[in-house]
Amino acid sequence: MPKMKTHRGSAKRFRVTGSGKIMRAKAYKSHILTKKSPKRKRNFRKETEMAEADRKVVARNLGLR
C-alpha cells in the first residue's frame, strides 16, 4: 500500500505544536478593517487551538494518527 500524502492546502493553513496541538490562524482579518479596533486587529495575529470537532479531520489531512 502506498504512503499517505499530506493534504497540501491543510499543510499551509495549520501547524502542529510539540505537544501535538493543532494551531490555526484567526478569521476576519482580511478586509473591512477600518471599523475594527486596534486591539481586536492585534489579537487576530495570534494563533489559536483548533476546535475539538474539527481536529480529527485536519489531523488526518496532515498525516497524523
C-alpha positions in Angstrom: 0.0 0.0 0.0 1.4 3.4 -0.9 2.2 6.1 1.6 -0.5 8.6 2.6 0.0 12.1 1.1 -0.3 15.2 3.1 -3.2 17.5 2.0 -1.2 20.5 0.8 -3.9 23.0 1.5 -4.2 21.9 5.1 -0.4 21.9 5.5 -0.3 25.6 4.6 -3.1 26.5 7.0 -2.3 24.5 10.1 0.7 23.7 12.2 1.3 21.1 14.9 3.0 22.1 18.2 5.5 20.0 20.0 2.8 18.7 22.4 0.6 17.7 19.5 -2.0 20.5 19.4 -3.1 21.8 16.0 -3.0 25.5 15.7 -4.8 27.7 13.2 -5.0 31.4 12.2 -7.9 33.5 13.3 -10.6 34.6 10.8 -12.0 38.1 10.0 -8.6 39.8 9.5 -8.5 40.2 5.7 -10.7 43.2 4.9 -13.1 45.8 6.3 -10.5 46.7 9.0 -11.5 50.3 9.5 -14.3 49.6 11.9 -12.3 47.1 13.9 -10.5 48.4 16.9 -6.6 48.2 17.1 -6.8 45.8 20.0 -9.1 43.4 18.0 -6.9 43.6 14.9 -3.8 42.9 17.1 -5.4 39.8 18.6 -6.1 38.5 15.0 -2.3 38.0 14.6 -2.2 35.3 17.3 -2.8 31.7 16.6 -5.5 29.7 18.4 -6.0 26.0 19.0 -8.2 24.0 16.6 -11.7 23.2 17.7 -12.2 19.7 19.1 -14.9 19.0 16.5 -12.6 19.7 13.5 -9.4 18.2 14.9 -9.9 14.6 13.7 -10.4 15.6 10.0 -7.5 18.1 10.0 -5.2 15.6 11.7 -5.9 13.0 9.0 -5.2 15.6 6.3 -1.9 16.4 7.9 -0.9 12.8 8.0 -1.2 12.4 11.8 -2.9 9.5 13.6 
